[in-house]
């Protein structure tokens, strides 16, 4: 029963439904509706009455405005109560305000359709639904329990008892017969009880869960937020690259020159040897720093765009690379897109040199007007596996952040083709 996620699904289990916790979860769901419905009714009546009474003066206007938002906390409670009979999450349909503060929050809430659906559900629940839930509990649970307790009622009733105000019993054989009927009726009524609870939960989900349009709007907001994060990340990379290039690298260059001049002024000997070793080490550090700066954000990408940067990668590749299929007229694209494509080709050519055994590779790149398409092909042994720790998984994640896709075709024996597609405008 671990895969059962709602009362509706549990009902299809037949007799096993009675042995599960779902009937009693349904009872708890309806009972919780009764417990929340009465305070909700009182609160709505008080707010409406106070607002109507004081509407002749300005004091009543805030109360009426507050009444419009009364459905929000009630809906939050309802979505939590829904988990008793439907474990699939029902997230809030509300969006996050673009600005901080209570005023921005209230303006957004009054403009959202979800706010008014929640208010309608609050009125429906407060004035009608909890009464229906109470009646359902009374019929499906109260009636069989009243029959089951007939002997107890007779014992406490001085020789007679009227069961559910309908049947008068005076003997214990009658009482036990009614109790037996209750024992049969209780499990039988648990099925319609579960159906009613499932229908009630479906109404709650229909009114209080996000609509498809709201989910799409939230997804669009997440996409825009992700794009802003990518742009901020690329801007931070550029800042670090500039700081290293203009700060640490220049100081290392000055240190290297100072050590070189000091070597010329010192006669041969132990000190000269130490200065020579320090000068050589400073040169190595400077070379490593330049490689680090190039890895953070290559200057060739800024100066010459993606076309020049891909040609530069090809020249530095350990495997000969054909670049004839790179469109020389590639437009300048967003920095995040150019960087993702650049490092994607870097990773692909590095893998070709390390793992493929290829004799040649080829890179092609073009822009269709709405997307950048980049292919890297080699004539190696094939069998590239992104799960083998070759860096392709991280590359796929980086492309996915830009809503792009990474496709790898690598049969055993080759060839291997790595394709990048990144939606973007020039």
N, C-alpha and C positions, 0 to 999 in steps of 0.2 A: 503493500500500500504506500510505499515511499514516493511513488510517482503521482499519487493523487493530490491535486492542488486545490480542489474546491468541493463543496457539497454536491454540486451537479455531477462531478465525476464519481464521487463516492456512491451516489445512488445507483450507478450502473453496476456496482459490485454485488448487488442482490443481498443474500443473507449476510455476507461478510460486512455489509454496511452496518448492520446492527451490532456487530462485534467491534467496530471501530469507534474512534472518538468523535466522528463527524456528527452523529445525532446529538450528542451533548454539546458539541461546539455550536450547532444550530440553536439549541436551547439557550446557550449563553449569549449568542448573537441577538436573539429576539429579546431576551431579558435585559440586555444592555440597552437596547432600543427603548424599552419602557423606562429604564432608569434615567436615560438622557432626555427622553421626550418631554417628561413633565417639567423639569427645570427650564427646558427650552421654551415650552409653551408659556410659562409664567414670565420669562424674560422678554419674549416678543410682545406679550400683552402689555407689560409694564412700559416697555419702550414706546410702543405705538400709542398707548394711552397718554403717557407723559408728553410725547411729541405733539399729539393732537390737541391736548389741553393747553399747552404753552405755545402753540404755533402763532398765536396772535401777537406774541412778542418775540424778540430775537433769541431769547433763551431756548425756545423750542426748536429752532433750526439746527443747532448741533445735535440734538437728540434724534431728529429725523435723519440727519446725515449719518449718525452712528447706527441707526436702524438699517441703513443700506449696506453696512459692513458687518452686520450681525451674523450673516451666513458664513463668514470666513472661519471663525473659531469652531462653529458647529460642524462645518465641513471637515475640518482637520480631525475632530473627534470621530466623525463618521468614517473617514478613510482608515483610521486606526481600528475602528470596530470591524471594518470589512475583513480584516485579516483573520478573524475567527472562522469565516466560512469561505474565504478565497485568499489563498496565500500569495497570489500574484500581486506585486506591489501596485498601488494606485497613487502615483506621484501627484504632487500639487500642480494644478494647471497654471499657476500664476508665474509671471515673469519677475525677474529681479530688476528693481528700478535702476535706471542709469545713473541717478544722482542719490547721494545720501540724504537722510532726513525724512521726517514724518510726512511733510507736505508732498514730496515727490512720490512717496509710497502711496499716499491716499489718491493722488491724481491718477496714478497708473491703475490702481484697483478699481476706481470708478469707471475707467474706460474699458476694462476687460469684461468680456461676456461671461467668463467663468464666475465673476463676483455675483452677477445677477442669477446665474444658475444655482449658485450656492445659497443665495437668499431664497429663491423659490423652493429649493429642497428643504431649507430650514422651516419655512412656513408649512410645507406639505408634511414634514415629519412632526412638527410641533402640534399642528391642528388635526391631523388625521392618522398618519402612519403608526404612531406609537399606540394609538387606540386599537388599530387593527392587529398589531403585534401582540398586544395584551389579550385580545380576543382569541388569537391563534394559540397562544400559550394556554389559555384557559380551556380551550376545546381539546387540543392535541395532547396536552400534558395534564391539565387539571382534571379533566373528566376521567381518564383511566386511573389517576391517582386517587380520586374520590371513590371510585369503585373498589380499588384495591384495599382501601382503609375501611371498608364497610364493617368488618368485625370490630374494629377499634371504635368506630362511631356508635355501634350498637352497645358496646360495653360501657361507653361513657354517656349513653342517652337514656338511662333508667328504663331499659327494656324495649325501647323502640328508637328508630332513627329514620330520618328521611334523607335518602341519598340524592345529592344534587337537587334537592327540593322537588324531586319527582316521585321517587319510589319509597314507600313506607315499608320498612321491614321490622319484624318483631321477633324473629327466631334466628338462631345462629346458622342453621342450614341455608336459609335465604341469604344471610350475610356472606357465607363462604362461597355460595354460588355466584353472587355478584362480584366478589373478589376474584374468582376464577375468570369471570368475564373481563374484568379489568386487566388481569394478567395477559389475556389474549389480545385485548384491544391496545394496550400500550405499545408493543413492538409494531403492531400494524399501523398505528397512527404516526410512528416516527418517520415513515416514508413521506406522507404528505407534509409533515412538519419540515423535513429537509427540503422538499420542493418549494414550500413557501419561503423558507429562509434563503434558498438560492435565488428565487425570483426577486425577493426584497434586495438582496445584494446586487443583482443585475441592475435594478433601478438606481441604486446608489452609484454604481460604477458608470452608468450612462450619464448621470447628471454631474458627478463630481470628479471623474477622471478626465485627463486632458483629451481634447478632441484631436483629430488628425491635423487640423490646421494649426492648433496650438503647439502640437509636437513639432511640426515643421518649422514654425516660428522659433521655437526653442533650439532646434537643430541649426537653423540659420544663425542664431545668435552665438551658438557654440562655435560654428565655423568661422564667424567673424572674429570671435575672441581668440580662436586658435591662430588665425592669420595675424592678428595683432601681436600675439606672443612670438610668432615666428619672426615678424619684422623686428620686434624688440630684441630678440636673440641675435639676429644678424647685425643689428646696430651695435650691440654690445661686443660682438666679435670684432667688428670694424674698429671700435674704440680701443679694445685691447691690442689689436694689431698696430694701430697708430702709436699707442703709448710705447709698445715694445720697439717699434721702428724708430721713433723720434727720441726715445729716452734711453732705454737699456742698450740698444744696439749702438747708438752714437757714443755712449760712454765706453762700451767695450772697444770700439774702434779707436777712441782716444787712448785707452789703456794699452792697446796693442802697439800703437805708434810710440807711446812713451817708453814701453819696454824695448822696442826696436832701437830707439835713439840711445837709451841707456846702455844697450849692448855695445854700441859703437864707441861710447865714452869709457868703457871699462876694459882694461887690458886682459889678455887671456889668463884664465885661472879658474878656481872654483866658483868665484862670484859670477864670472862671465858664463860659466856653464849653467848655473842656476837661473840667470836671467834668460838664457836661451831656452831652457825648459819652460820657464814661465811664459815667455813669448809664444812658444809653440802651443802651450795649453790654452792661452788666451785666444789664439787663432782658431783652435778647435771649438771652444765655447762660442765664438762669434759665428762660426759656420753652423753649429747646431741651432743657435738662436735664429739665424736666417731661415733655416729649414722650418723651425717652429712658426715663425711669422708667416712663411709661405703656406704652411698647413692651416693656420687660422683663417686667413683670407688672402689668397694670392693677388698680388698687385696687378698681374697681367689680366686678371678678370676685370678689374676696375678700369684698366687703361684701354684694353682692346676688346672687351666683351667676350661672349662665350666662344665665338669663332676662333679668336686668337688664343684663348685659354686652352681650348681643346687641341689646337695645333701644338701648343707648348707642351701639353701632357704627352702627346704622341712622340714628340722629339725626345723626351726624357724616358720613354718607356724602354724596358729591357727587351721587349719583343718588337720587331718592326711593325709599324702601324700605318695602314692606308687611310688617308684623310680626305680622299677625293670627294666622298659623299657628304662632307660637311658643307652646308649651305653657306657660301661666303656672304650672303646678304641677310644673315640672321639678324632680326631686330634686337635692340636692347630690351631685356626682359626684367621683371622685378628681381631685385638682388637675391632674395631668398630662392627664387627659381633657378637663377644662374648658378648660385652656390651649390644647390642640391644636385643639379646636373653635372657640374664640374667634379664634385667629390664622388658622385656616382661613377663617372667614367674613370676617375683615379682608382677607386676601389676595384672596378672591373679589370682594368689593365694590370693592377698589382696582383690580382688573383690569377690572371692569365700567365704572368711571368713566374708565379710561384707554384701553381698547381696544374696547369693545363697541359704543359709540354707542347704548346703550339709553336709553329714556325712563323706565323704571321697573324695579325689581327687587323680589324677594320672598324672605323668609327664613322657613323653617319648621324647627322643632326639636321632637323628642319622644323619650321614653325608653320602650322596649318592655318593660323589666324586665330585659333581658339586654344591651341595646345602645343606644347613643345614635345617633339618625338625624337628620342635619342636611342640608337642601337649600337651595341658593341658586339662584334662577331669575332670568333677565333676558329682556327682549324685544329684545335687540340683534341684530347682524348674524350672530352665530354664528362658527363656524370656529375656536374656541379650540384651540390646539395646545400641549400641555405641553412639547414640545421647542423651542418658540419663545422660551424664556427668560422666560416670564411669571411665574416663581416657583411654578408648579404642580408642577414636578418635586420641588422641595424640600418642598412641602406634602405630596405623596404619600409621600415618605420619612418625614416626621414622623408621619404617620398610620400608616404601616406599622410603625413602632417599637412602637406600641400594639396591633399585630395588627389594625389597622383597614384599611379600604379606601377609596380615593378613586375615584369614577366620574364621568367627564365626558361628557355628551351635548351635542354642539354642531355640528349640521349647518349647512351654509352657508345663510344667511338666517335662522338662529335657530329657536326659542329655545335658549339655553344653560342647562343644568341641571348644577350641580355637587353631588354627593351624597357625604356623609361617613357612614361607619358604623364606630363604634368599640365593640367589646365592652366592657362594664363593668357593674358592679353599683352600685346607689345607695350 
